[in-house]
């Protein structure tokens, strides 16, 4: 790994994050000021105004930074306390990342953006850094209906199971059978919807694509050995030094259902480095090795752990 030496600004070979062509390159850092600079690009970007005469929809990129002490096995999430960009951006209120997008109308565009972030207080000195990004889509605020007047378990309102529940604001809703109140077919008694519940009326960002194998590998490769064992199917505990079922998500010795995530046969006792090898030729991360296919064999807890690691939350449900 690239090391940073106090009093110098050095280039760090960037972690490249890709989903539909998202790249993070030319990463540099000033260890004294905790300032990182990098170039960000992604393909098929868009901003379309007045869709249906109602709203504007657009995409962007959510950026996070991880750091570790030199030679350490533990990666930490870095707070972003300030940022600048050649395009529009905002920092999350909890300082866990920065969202970047182009605020002018465009379609099928390749974005090329220079980004600089200032990190909060870091533990220790002489750090290694990784910057990750995932493409997102902004869902604008708008009234919508929950329920279709047909399906089992559907939501309804006004005590009439044929009237879908209309979400007209981000406030509280009472779960009863009266006028303006909502309920669900076949449900037992449930609590009201509080005003702080994210019911989907207010604008929000959602991932543009499903989790790719490359993204899940980025996640796995920043975990400790114990955590890696928890988030995979093969036995990779600290007492294991030789692996037979090297395709670790399916827990098999060969590719099953096109999941290409693999580890070496000899893994030692420390953190494992995972890679893609869909063609099973023991050459990692070739163009045909499935880096950008959707990652399967993920449990609900795997997805929740990945989303938390990325400083996002699982989408709320009605």
DAQUI-V19332 format. One record per pair of residues at least 6 apart in sequence whose ideal C-beta (glycine too) atoms are under 6 Angstrom apart, sorted by sequence separation. I is the first residue (numbers start at 1). J is the second residue. If there is no record, write none. Layout:
I&J, I&J
This chain:
4&10, 51&57, 83&89, 148&154, 157&163, 245&251, 250&256, 16&23, 17&24, 29&36, 49&56, 68&75, 91&98, 147&154, 156&163, 174&181, 229&236, 245&252, 277&284, 307&314, 83&91, 147&155, 157&165, 175&183, 220&228, 228&236, 229&237, 245&253, 247&255, 28&37, 48&57, 66&75, 67&76, 89&98, 90&99, 146&155, 147&156, 156&165, 173&182, 244&253, 250&259, 263&272, 275&284, 276&285, 279&288, 2&12, 14&24, 155&165, 249&259, 275&285, 304&314, 2&13, 14&25, 27&38, 47&58, 67&78, 80&91, 89&100, 234&245, 263&274, 278&289, 26&38, 249&261, 277&289, 278&290, 14&27, 26&39, 46&59, 65&78, 87&100, 88&101, 149&162, 225&238, 248&261, 261&274, 276&289, 24&38, 25&39, 45&59, 81&95, 234&248, 276&290, 12&27, 80&95, 83&98, 85&100, 87&102, 88&103, 149&164, 175&190, 247&262, 248&263, 262&277, 276&291, 24&40, 79&95, 232&248, 233&249, 246&262, 260&276, 11&28, 12&29, 147&164, 165&182, 175&192, 234&251, 246&263, 260&277, 23&41, 80&98, 147&165, 159&177, 174&192, 233&251, 260&278, 42&61, 145&164, 146&165, 22&42, 173&193, 243&263, 9&30, 21&42, 145&166, 158&179, 21&43, 172&194, 243&265, 20&43, 144&167, 172&195, 161&185, 171&195, 242&266, 243&267, 4&29, 6&31, 143&168, 157&182, 255&280, 87&113, 4&31, 86&113, 155&182, 85&113, 86&114, 155&184, 260&289, 85&115, 260&290, 154&185, 170&201, 238&269, 84&116, 153&185, 167&199, 169&201, 170&202, 64&97, 153&186, 63&97, 83&117, 167&201, 62&97, 63&98, 82&118, 62&99, 80&117, 81&118, 259&296, 259&297, 60&99, 61&100, 81&120, 257&296, 60&100, 60&101, 78&119, 79&120, 58&101, 228&272, 225&271, 213&260, 250&297, 213&261, 249&297, 221&273, 221&274, 220&274, 67&122, 69&124, 49&105, 70&126, 217&274, 47&105, 47&106, 67&127, 68&128, 141&201, 46&107, 141&202, 67&129, 141&203, 140&203, 213&276, 44&108, 45&109, 66&130, 139&204, 45&111, 65&131, 3&70, 43&110, 138&205, 64&132, 42&111, 136&205, 137&206, 41&111, 63&133, 41&112, 137&208, 231&302, 61&133, 62&134, 136&208, 40&113, 135&208, 61&135, 62&136, 39&114, 40&115, 60&136, 38&115, 213&290, 214&291, 59&137, 214&292, 37&116, 216&295, 58&138, 212&292, 213&293, 36&117, 213&295, 35&118, 212&295, 210&294, 211&295, 34&119, 55&140, 132&218, 55&142, 219&306, 219&309, 38&131, 42&135, 29&129, 27&131, 24&131, 24&133, 22&133, 22&135, 15&130, 17&132, 19&134, 17&133, 19&135, 12&129, 198&316, 4&126, 1&128, 75&222, 59&208, 73&224, 66&222, 146&318, 19&209, 19&212, 73&271, 97&311, 96&311, 64&311
